[in-house]
Amino acid sequence: MNAQTPRRIAVIGSGPGGCFTAQALRRHWKDAEITIFDRLAAPYGLIRYGVAADHQHTKAVTRQFDRNFGSEDFRFAGNVEVGRDIDLAELRDAFDIVVLATGRWRDRALTVPGSHLDGVLVAGDIVNALNTVPRPNLPMPDIGERVVVVGAGNVALDMVRFLIKTASDYVDSDISPEALDAYLARPAREITVLSRSPIASAKADVAMVRELGRIPGVAFTVDNSSTAAEDNTLGRKREAAFADLSAIVPEQTRAEVHFVFGATPSRIRGGDRVESVHLAEAPAGVPGVIEADTVISAIGFDVNAPGHWHYAEEYDFAPSDGPGRLECGLYRAGWLKRGPVGAIPANRADAHQVAKEIIADVESGRCPIGVDPGGFESLPDALRSQAVSFADWQNVDAAEVANAQPSRVRTKFRTHAEMLDTVAELRANGTAADTHTAPSRPLVKG
């Protein structure tokens, strides 16, 4: 190991941005010790808690990260929140390089008059309930039988797909049984999807549009404000996918979905709860008032939301396509860098770019490496005891799989405290392995 090779690297956040960055750095610096911290006891962030529960093929990307954590010097340290359990400055003193990858989570809310009414929801609250996001786990919001979804990107299509699926469609998923049962007790019958853009410039992936057409018992109609130009290949493919949806004639119809492109909501009306959505613009033939008892906002994330940061005032976290370096030795990656846009492939590409930047900074001497700072083992004993290791997580993971309801891959623990209780119990019974990351002391709940 030469003088321009980092010995200790810390990544804050174990979602795709953090894990892909750590993975890329490990491929280049095979002898460096890498520690990935997370405020939760479970790793994988957006993959575990943000990807739709019925998209297990997407969640399978975590298997490659599992292999990384199998190495003794590639460590997971969960239940550690930087800025609360340890200062960022203290962590930087212990590591040559620190990468911040804590994401941005807050939904962008509707701002039209009436958006304060009961029944106006953000998509994230539904996703969180379905994915059993802990700390705390929130109940499934009450959803009525007439729903308006505002937005036409992939999150909006996730919402539509959830609203029209039945219990049998969630075989081999990890959906929250409580949340699903609460919704299916009175599922939506009429769903209207509003998009300000025409189909050609909407954000929905063609594959996700086609996925809707494979769900039986649903009738689709589509109103579009303008058609794609001849040279807009993707736009024309998207239009064709929606045309295929509208051509479906179900044998029995249990739900109707009406897509309206080129529609702008102007007001939500109701007494205490939503009763209707009024449109300022709409294609010809579309009524200006849509009766509804629920409105779901799926219009993206708040780019200015600080997320779970305790150090937001120290640095400029405005979204940027530029360098990931905040200063020598401190970088950012993923949604914390680019803003809350793009799915897992975009996070992978960004992480690889940030890793290349870190490597170039160190090996060029632009950001030289000093004496060995000590890394994870130099942190206070209490913090290391508090940290949930990957072996601890594997035990939690096994417990979730063992607790799975019939036809499910797992039943997640509902709260962070439940996960920590399981870790503590298994440690007390001598089940937890990997003692270099999980000292045999009582677990401190963060």
Phi, psi and omega in degrees: 000121183268179187292340181255034173239121180293141178267325186229125180233133176243136175240128181258108183114122185253023173284190183299321179300313180291315184291320178293323178295313179299319180298317180294321178292323179295322180298327182273316181249084188291341182261358182283143173275126181241128177240125177254116180265150174211146180288339179264162179281345180253138177277173166091000165041246185302327182292314181285321190248352182245329179289139181305140186298334180271007177251060182295334178296327177287320180292342183295350178299337181296341182298325179290328177287326176305318181295323177298315183291349176289347179275140185298328182257021171238098197249141168259132177231086180276173180062029177232116181253114180291131184099342176243307180274334178206139179289149176301320180298320179294321179293321179296327177295334184267351184225147177293320185225137174235130178245124177268124181218054188267001172072182176220124193244341191282129178293150171277123185269157173292148181239005181288156177306137181092359182288354178273352187293152171300140183100351173267116187238161169254146184302326183300326179294325178286315178301317181298317180294317182292329181263007177055051178291126184272180171062063347268169173275121183268149180290161176295127178298153177285123182241130181275190184270344177239109190241136170250125175256124180259119184123155180218030173269193183294326178294320177299318178292326172303317180296314180298315181299317177297316184295333185254000179273159177250175182302323183293342179282354183251021174300137179063030174250178176242031182294148178294120180296322180296316181293316181295315180299320180298319180288314186289348174298332177207077186287163179292143178249326181235121183234124176245129180249122183252130177230132176292330183271155169290169183305318187301327182250010173291163187265358186292136174289139181302320181298324180285329174296313181295329179299325178300324183291349179267002179266117185286157173083017184235131175257136182241141168231152185223127171244128184235142186274333178200159183256160184287149174292158183303325184273002179268082186299314181294318179299320180289325175296320180294319177298319179296322180295319178289327176297321177297322177300312185292343180276352181289131176240098182290150176295317174226132184258120177251346178209147177239134179238125181243112176271129178236112181257136186088031181243135181239114176293139179245337185194146172246127183247153177165170175279263174275336185228159180305135174236331180198159175241129181256141184251136174275328179223148177194154176298159180303136178092349179270126181297151182279351180231129179243119177290136183200154172244356177216138173235127179248119177275122177228060187248025176101190184248157179284112184293341181264000181292128183283349181065213183264061181250140172248012184228022186295331184280348184277336185223161177274110181255023175300140181303142184209140172268004182275204183299154176274349183288126170271320169194169183304128180090352182227125185226167173227154183213167176071211182296333177296332179269307190271345191095166187280065179226149176090146180267198186300317178302323178293323176295323179297313181297317180296317181298319179295323179293318178295319179299318178298321179296317179298313181299315180295319180299318183284312188284340175277348184086000179298323177232082187292155178262134181264211180290161182301119184277352175105327177066207186302319184292344179272354180286160182303145181305319183297322180290317180295326176293322180292329187295133175273120182278173177293326175296319174302313181299320179300325176291319175297315179303313180297323179293320178296319178295317180295330181272004185300137172289162179308136178069016176242152180279336179193161166238112186290150169296139186282331183231160177295322180299322178297321178295316181293324176297320179295318178299313182297319180296317181289326175295317181297329179273001179076020182278324185293137178257195172058057186294343179289342176250350182225082180305148185277064176237164177302140181285132177265123181280122179275000000 
